[in-house]
Amino acid sequence: MTTNSSVTTLEGVVLESLPNAMFRVRVDGEKLILCHLAGKMRMNHVRLLPGDRVKIEMTPYDTDRGRVVYKLK
């Protein structure tokens, strides 16, 4: 498994929970991103609710989608 340095990490707030572990996240106060839950978070049964602060990763190829990798306190 390799890590790519072109991945962008951002912080945002979960706005709504969608089916299949998908979430709508607001980043930088105005941009909405559709995110899925990362595999490690699924395996450890991390629950996200609207209002939770999260860290997401995005690729430069599709800036409208991302994956939630960490739940902030």
Phi and psi in radians as a Rosetta constraint file:
Dihedral C 1 N 2 CA 2 C 2 CIRCULARHARMONIC -1.987 0.35
Dihedral N 2 CA 2 C 2 N 3 CIRCULARHARMONIC 2.643 0.35
Dihedral C 2 N 3 CA 3 C 3 CIRCULARHARMONIC -1.829 0.35
Dihedral N 3 CA 3 C 3 N 4 CIRCULARHARMONIC 2.453 0.35
Dihedral C 3 N 4 CA 4 C 4 CIRCULARHARMONIC -1.808 0.35
Dihedral N 4 CA 4 C 4 N 5 CIRCULARHARMONIC 2.317 0.35
Dihedral C 4 N 5 CA 5 C 5 CIRCULARHARMONIC -1.339 0.35
Dihedral N 5 CA 5 C 5 N 6 CIRCULARHARMONIC -0.093 0.35
Dihedral C 5 N 6 CA 6 C 6 CIRCULARHARMONIC -1.524 0.35
Dihedral N 6 CA 6 C 6 N 7 CIRCULARHARMONIC 0.046 0.35
Dihedral C 6 N 7 CA 7 C 7 CIRCULARHARMONIC -1.373 0.35
Dihedral N 7 CA 7 C 7 N 8 CIRCULARHARMONIC 2.302 0.35
Dihedral C 7 N 8 CA 8 C 8 CIRCULARHARMONIC -1.737 0.35
Dihedral N 8 CA 8 C 8 N 9 CIRCULARHARMONIC 2.309 0.35
Dihedral C 8 N 9 CA 9 C 9 CIRCULARHARMONIC -1.871 0.35
Dihedral N 9 CA 9 C 9 N 10 CIRCULARHARMONIC 2.239 0.35
Dihedral C 9 N 10 CA 10 C 10 CIRCULARHARMONIC -2.300 0.35
Dihedral N 10 CA 10 C 10 N 11 CIRCULARHARMONIC 2.858 0.35
Dihedral C 10 N 11 CA 11 C 11 CIRCULARHARMONIC -1.985 0.35
Dihedral N 11 CA 11 C 11 N 12 CIRCULARHARMONIC 2.534 0.35
Dihedral C 11 N 12 CA 12 C 12 CIRCULARHARMONIC -2.715 0.35
Dihedral N 12 CA 12 C 12 N 13 CIRCULARHARMONIC -3.077 0.35
Dihedral C 12 N 13 CA 13 C 13 CIRCULARHARMONIC -2.140 0.35
Dihedral N 13 CA 13 C 13 N 14 CIRCULARHARMONIC 2.320 0.35
Dihedral C 13 N 14 CA 14 C 14 CIRCULARHARMONIC -1.233 0.35
Dihedral N 14 CA 14 C 14 N 15 CIRCULARHARMONIC 2.195 0.35
Dihedral C 14 N 15 CA 15 C 15 CIRCULARHARMONIC -1.669 0.35
Dihedral N 15 CA 15 C 15 N 16 CIRCULARHARMONIC -0.777 0.35
Dihedral C 15 N 16 CA 16 C 16 CIRCULARHARMONIC -2.604 0.35
Dihedral N 16 CA 16 C 16 N 17 CIRCULARHARMONIC 2.670 0.35
Dihedral C 16 N 17 CA 17 C 17 CIRCULARHARMONIC -1.748 0.35
Dihedral N 17 CA 17 C 17 N 18 CIRCULARHARMONIC 2.280 0.35
Dihedral C 17 N 18 CA 18 C 18 CIRCULARHARMONIC -2.005 0.35
Dihedral N 18 CA 18 C 18 N 19 CIRCULARHARMONIC 2.923 0.35
Dihedral C 18 N 19 CA 19 C 19 CIRCULARHARMONIC -1.099 0.35
Dihedral N 19 CA 19 C 19 N 20 CIRCULARHARMONIC 2.795 0.35
Dihedral C 19 N 20 CA 20 C 20 CIRCULARHARMONIC 1.071 0.35
Dihedral N 20 CA 20 C 20 N 21 CIRCULARHARMONIC 0.717 0.35
Dihedral C 20 N 21 CA 21 C 21 CIRCULARHARMONIC 0.997 0.35
Dihedral N 21 CA 21 C 21 N 22 CIRCULARHARMONIC 0.676 0.35
Dihedral C 21 N 22 CA 22 C 22 CIRCULARHARMONIC -1.855 0.35
Dihedral N 22 CA 22 C 22 N 23 CIRCULARHARMONIC 2.596 0.35
Dihedral C 22 N 23 CA 23 C 23 CIRCULARHARMONIC -2.462 0.35
Dihedral N 23 CA 23 C 23 N 24 CIRCULARHARMONIC 2.574 0.35
Dihedral C 23 N 24 CA 24 C 24 CIRCULARHARMONIC -1.732 0.35
Dihedral N 24 CA 24 C 24 N 25 CIRCULARHARMONIC 2.122 0.35
Dihedral C 24 N 25 CA 25 C 25 CIRCULARHARMONIC -2.081 0.35
Dihedral N 25 CA 25 C 25 N 26 CIRCULARHARMONIC 2.349 0.35
Dihedral C 25 N 26 CA 26 C 26 CIRCULARHARMONIC -1.668 0.35
Dihedral N 26 CA 26 C 26 N 27 CIRCULARHARMONIC 2.174 0.35
Dihedral C 26 N 27 CA 27 C 27 CIRCULARHARMONIC -2.046 0.35
Dihedral N 27 CA 27 C 27 N 28 CIRCULARHARMONIC 2.429 0.35
Dihedral C 27 N 28 CA 28 C 28 CIRCULARHARMONIC 1.042 0.35
Dihedral N 28 CA 28 C 28 N 29 CIRCULARHARMONIC 0.381 0.35
Dihedral C 28 N 29 CA 29 C 29 CIRCULARHARMONIC 1.436 0.35
Dihedral N 29 CA 29 C 29 N 30 CIRCULARHARMONIC -0.251 0.35
Dihedral C 29 N 30 CA 30 C 30 CIRCULARHARMONIC -2.393 0.35
Dihedral N 30 CA 30 C 30 N 31 CIRCULARHARMONIC -0.479 0.35
Dihedral C 30 N 31 CA 31 C 31 CIRCULARHARMONIC -1.561 0.35
Dihedral N 31 CA 31 C 31 N 32 CIRCULARHARMONIC 2.318 0.35
Dihedral C 31 N 32 CA 32 C 32 CIRCULARHARMONIC -1.773 0.35
Dihedral N 32 CA 32 C 32 N 33 CIRCULARHARMONIC 2.324 0.35
Dihedral C 32 N 33 CA 33 C 33 CIRCULARHARMONIC -2.239 0.35
Dihedral N 33 CA 33 C 33 N 34 CIRCULARHARMONIC 2.385 0.35
Dihedral C 33 N 34 CA 34 C 34 CIRCULARHARMONIC -1.545 0.35
Dihedral N 34 CA 34 C 34 N 35 CIRCULARHARMONIC 2.113 0.35
Dihedral C 34 N 35 CA 35 C 35 CIRCULARHARMONIC -2.186 0.35
Dihedral N 35 CA 35 C 35 N 36 CIRCULARHARMONIC 2.597 0.35
Dihedral C 35 N 36 CA 36 C 36 CIRCULARHARMONIC -1.925 0.35
Dihedral N 36 CA 36 C 36 N 37 CIRCULARHARMONIC 2.828 0.35
Dihedral C 36 N 37 CA 37 C 37 CIRCULARHARMONIC -1.452 0.35
Dihedral N 37 CA 37 C 37 N 38 CIRCULARHARMONIC 2.332 0.35
Dihedral C 37 N 38 CA 38 C 38 CIRCULARHARMONIC -1.155 0.35
Dihedral N 38 CA 38 C 38 N 39 CIRCULARHARMONIC 2.718 0.35
Dihedral C 38 N 39 CA 39 C 39 CIRCULARHARMONIC -1.036 0.35
Dihedral N 39 CA 39 C 39 N 40 CIRCULARHARMONIC -0.729 0.35
Dihedral C 39 N 40 CA 40 C 40 CIRCULARHARMONIC -1.124 0.35
Dihedral N 40 CA 40 C 40 N 41 CIRCULARHARMONIC -0.603 0.35
Dihedral C 40 N 41 CA 41 C 41 CIRCULARHARMONIC -1.250 0.35
Dihedral N 41 CA 41 C 41 N 42 CIRCULARHARMONIC -0.603 0.35
Dihedral C 41 N 42 CA 42 C 42 CIRCULARHARMONIC -1.158 0.35
Dihedral N 42 CA 42 C 42 N 43 CIRCULARHARMONIC -0.767 0.35
Dihedral C 42 N 43 CA 43 C 43 CIRCULARHARMONIC -1.088 0.35
Dihedral N 43 CA 43 C 43 N 44 CIRCULARHARMONIC -0.628 0.35
Dihedral C 43 N 44 CA 44 C 44 CIRCULARHARMONIC -1.617 0.35
Dihedral N 44 CA 44 C 44 N 45 CIRCULARHARMONIC 0.164 0.35
Dihedral C 44 N 45 CA 45 C 45 CIRCULARHARMONIC 0.954 0.35
Dihedral N 45 CA 45 C 45 N 46 CIRCULARHARMONIC 0.783 0.35
Dihedral C 45 N 46 CA 46 C 46 CIRCULARHARMONIC -1.310 0.35
Dihedral N 46 CA 46 C 46 N 47 CIRCULARHARMONIC 2.224 0.35
Dihedral C 46 N 47 CA 47 C 47 CIRCULARHARMONIC -1.754 0.35
Dihedral N 47 CA 47 C 47 N 48 CIRCULARHARMONIC 2.353 0.35
Dihedral C 47 N 48 CA 48 C 48 CIRCULARHARMONIC -2.046 0.35
Dihedral N 48 CA 48 C 48 N 49 CIRCULARHARMONIC 2.428 0.35
Dihedral C 48 N 49 CA 49 C 49 CIRCULARHARMONIC -2.162 0.35
Dihedral N 49 CA 49 C 49 N 50 CIRCULARHARMONIC 2.730 0.35
Dihedral C 49 N 50 CA 50 C 50 CIRCULARHARMONIC -0.985 0.35
Dihedral N 50 CA 50 C 50 N 51 CIRCULARHARMONIC 2.344 0.35
Dihedral C 50 N 51 CA 51 C 51 CIRCULARHARMONIC 1.795 0.35
Dihedral N 51 CA 51 C 51 N 52 CIRCULARHARMONIC -0.255 0.35
Dihedral C 51 N 52 CA 52 C 52 CIRCULARHARMONIC -1.266 0.35
Dihedral N 52 CA 52 C 52 N 53 CIRCULARHARMONIC 2.459 0.35
Dihedral C 52 N 53 CA 53 C 53 CIRCULARHARMONIC -1.559 0.35
Dihedral N 53 CA 53 C 53 N 54 CIRCULARHARMONIC 2.323 0.35
Dihedral C 53 N 54 CA 54 C 54 CIRCULARHARMONIC -2.346 0.35
Dihedral N 54 CA 54 C 54 N 55 CIRCULARHARMONIC 2.806 0.35
Dihedral C 54 N 55 CA 55 C 55 CIRCULARHARMONIC -1.870 0.35
Dihedral N 55 CA 55 C 55 N 56 CIRCULARHARMONIC 2.258 0.35
Dihedral C 55 N 56 CA 56 C 56 CIRCULARHARMONIC -2.131 0.35
Dihedral N 56 CA 56 C 56 N 57 CIRCULARHARMONIC 2.732 0.35
Dihedral C 56 N 57 CA 57 C 57 CIRCULARHARMONIC -2.032 0.35
Dihedral N 57 CA 57 C 57 N 58 CIRCULARHARMONIC 2.427 0.35
Dihedral C 57 N 58 CA 58 C 58 CIRCULARHARMONIC -2.332 0.35
Dihedral N 58 CA 58 C 58 N 59 CIRCULARHARMONIC 2.637 0.35
Dihedral C 58 N 59 CA 59 C 59 CIRCULARHARMONIC -1.684 0.35
Dihedral N 59 CA 59 C 59 N 60 CIRCULARHARMONIC 2.748 0.35
Dihedral C 59 N 60 CA 60 C 60 CIRCULARHARMONIC -1.259 0.35
Dihedral N 60 CA 60 C 60 N 61 CIRCULARHARMONIC -0.197 0.35
Dihedral C 60 N 61 CA 61 C 61 CIRCULARHARMONIC -1.378 0.35
Dihedral N 61 CA 61 C 61 N 62 CIRCULARHARMONIC -0.604 0.35
Dihedral C 61 N 62 CA 62 C 62 CIRCULARHARMONIC -2.385 0.35
Dihedral N 62 CA 62 C 62 N 63 CIRCULARHARMONIC 1.749 0.35
Dihedral C 62 N 63 CA 63 C 63 CIRCULARHARMONIC -1.526 0.35
Dihedral N 63 CA 63 C 63 N 64 CIRCULARHARMONIC 0.087 0.35
Dihedral C 63 N 64 CA 64 C 64 CIRCULARHARMONIC -1.725 0.35
Dihedral N 64 CA 64 C 64 N 65 CIRCULARHARMONIC -0.093 0.35
Dihedral C 64 N 65 CA 65 C 65 CIRCULARHARMONIC -2.287 0.35
Dihedral N 65 CA 65 C 65 N 66 CIRCULARHARMONIC 2.700 0.35
Dihedral C 65 N 66 CA 66 C 66 CIRCULARHARMONIC -2.818 0.35
Dihedral N 66 CA 66 C 66 N 67 CIRCULARHARMONIC -3.009 0.35
Dihedral C 66 N 67 CA 67 C 67 CIRCULARHARMONIC -2.381 0.35
Dihedral N 67 CA 67 C 67 N 68 CIRCULARHARMONIC 2.430 0.35
Dihedral C 67 N 68 CA 68 C 68 CIRCULARHARMONIC -1.432 0.35
Dihedral N 68 CA 68 C 68 N 69 CIRCULARHARMONIC 2.136 0.35
Dihedral C 68 N 69 CA 69 C 69 CIRCULARHARMONIC -1.983 0.35
Dihedral N 69 CA 69 C 69 N 70 CIRCULARHARMONIC -0.244 0.35
Dihedral C 69 N 70 CA 70 C 70 CIRCULARHARMONIC -2.753 0.35
Dihedral N 70 CA 70 C 70 N 71 CIRCULARHARMONIC 2.452 0.35
Dihedral C 70 N 71 CA 71 C 71 CIRCULARHARMONIC -1.760 0.35
Dihedral N 71 CA 71 C 71 N 72 CIRCULARHARMONIC 2.077 0.35
Dihedral C 71 N 72 CA 72 C 72 CIRCULARHARMONIC -1.451 0.35
Dihedral N 72 CA 72 C 72 N 73 CIRCULARHARMONIC 2.690 0.35
